[in-house]
């Protein structure tokens, strides 16, 4: 009878180990599922942020281009209006501005030729 009780005790402990192992496996599986879910949401957010960065870069390039165009138009307007000035000092300043623009154009042409 002692042998039967010992055998029953071992069998119950072994059964408990199986349940414990199954529970551990289920816990591990659940943690892996949560990890995969978190990974997927982070990957989706990363993709969205990359698109947002690309859009911001494009907007910045467009704004910079617009700024350069407006700056050039302003400089041209300023030169044109200064040519209407009556004083010799204003004409000399306008001439210097025109010479500066010509030098800048020459630099650009040299870069293109190289």
C-alpha positions as CSV (number, residue, x, y, z in Angstrom):
1,X,0.0,0.0,0.0
2,X,2.9,2.4,0.7
3,X,4.1,1.7,-2.7
4,X,0.8,2.6,-4.3
5,X,0.6,5.9,-2.3
6,X,4.1,6.8,-3.4
7,X,3.3,6.0,-7.0
8,X,0.1,8.0,-6.8
9,X,2.1,10.9,-5.3
10,X,4.7,10.8,-8.0
11,X,2.0,10.6,-10.7
12,X,0.2,13.6,-9.2
13,X,3.5,15.6,-9.0
14,X,4.3,14.6,-12.6
15,X,0.8,15.7,-13.7
16,X,1.4,19.0,-11.8
17,X,4.6,19.5,-13.7
18,X,2.8,19.0,-17.0
19,X,0.3,21.6,-16.0
20,X,3.0,23.9,-14.8
21,X,5.0,23.4,-18.1
22,X,1.8,24.0,-20.1
23,X,1.1,27.1,-18.2
24,X,4.7,28.3,-18.7
25,X,4.4,27.6,-22.4
26,X,1.1,29.5,-22.6
27,X,2.5,32.4,-20.7
28,X,5.5,32.5,-23.1
29,X,3.2,32.2,-26.1
30,X,1.1,35.1,-24.8
31,X,4.2,37.3,-24.2
32,X,5.5,36.5,-27.7
33,X,2.1,37.5,-29.2
34,X,2.1,40.8,-27.2
35,X,5.7,41.4,-28.3
36,X,4.8,40.8,-32.0
37,X,1.8,43.2,-31.6
38,X,3.9,45.9,-30.1
39,X,6.5,45.4,-32.8
40,X,3.9,45.7,-35.5
41,X,2.5,48.9,-34.0
42,X,5.9,50.4,-33.7
43,X,6.8,49.4,-37.3
44,X,3.6,51.0,-38.5
45,X,4.4,54.2,-36.5
46,X,7.9,54.2,-37.9
47,X,6.6,54.0,-41.5
48,X,4.2,56.8,-40.8
49,X,6.9,59.0,-39.3
50,X,9.2,58.3,-42.2
51,X,6.4,59.5,-44.6
52,X,5.9,62.6,-42.4
53,X,9.6,63.4,-42.5
54,X,9.7,63.0,-46.3
55,X,6.7,65.3,-46.6
56,X,8.4,67.8,-44.3
57,X,11.6,67.7,-46.4
58,X,9.6,68.3,-49.6
59,X,7.8,71.2,-48.0
60,X,11.1,72.6,-46.8
61,X,12.6,72.4,-50.2
62,X,9.6,74.1,-51.8
63,X,9.6,76.8,-49.1
64,X,13.4,77.4,-49.7
65,X,12.9,77.5,-53.4
66,X,10.1,80.1,-53.0
67,X,12.3,82.1,-50.6
68,X,15.1,82.2,-53.2
69,X,12.8,83.2,-55.9
70,X,11.2,86.0,-53.8
71,X,14.7,87.1,-52.7
72,X,15.8,87.4,-56.3
73,X,12.6,89.3,-57.2
74,X,13.1,91.7,-54.3
75,X,16.7,92.3,-55.3
76,X,15.6,93.0,-58.9
77,X,12.8,95.3,-57.7
78,X,15.2,97.1,-55.4
79,X,17.7,97.6,-58.3
80,X,15.0,98.7,-60.7
81,X,13.6,101.3,-58.3
82,X,17.0,102.5,-57.3
83,X,17.8,103.3,-61.0
84,X,15.0,105.9,-60.8
85,X,16.8,107.6,-58.0
86,X,18.1,111.1,-58.6
87,X,21.3,111.1,-56.6
88,X,24.7,110.0,-57.8
89,X,25.2,107.9,-54.6
90,X,22.1,105.8,-55.3
91,X,23.2,105.3,-58.9
92,X,26.7,104.2,-57.7
93,X,25.0,101.7,-55.2
94,X,22.9,100.4,-58.0
95,X,25.9,99.9,-60.2
96,X,27.7,98.0,-57.4
97,X,24.6,95.8,-57.1
98,X,24.6,95.1,-60.8
99,X,28.3,94.3,-60.8
100,X,27.7,91.9,-57.8
101,X,25.0,90.1,-59.8
102,X,27.3,89.9,-62.9
103,X,30.1,88.4,-60.7
104,X,27.6,85.9,-59.3
105,X,26.4,84.9,-62.8
106,X,30.1,84.5,-63.9
107,X,30.8,82.2,-60.9
108,X,27.7,80.1,-61.8
109,X,28.8,79.9,-65.5
110,X,32.3,78.9,-64.4
111,X,30.9,76.1,-62.2
112,X,28.8,74.9,-65.1
113,X,31.8,74.8,-67.4
114,X,33.9,72.8,-64.9
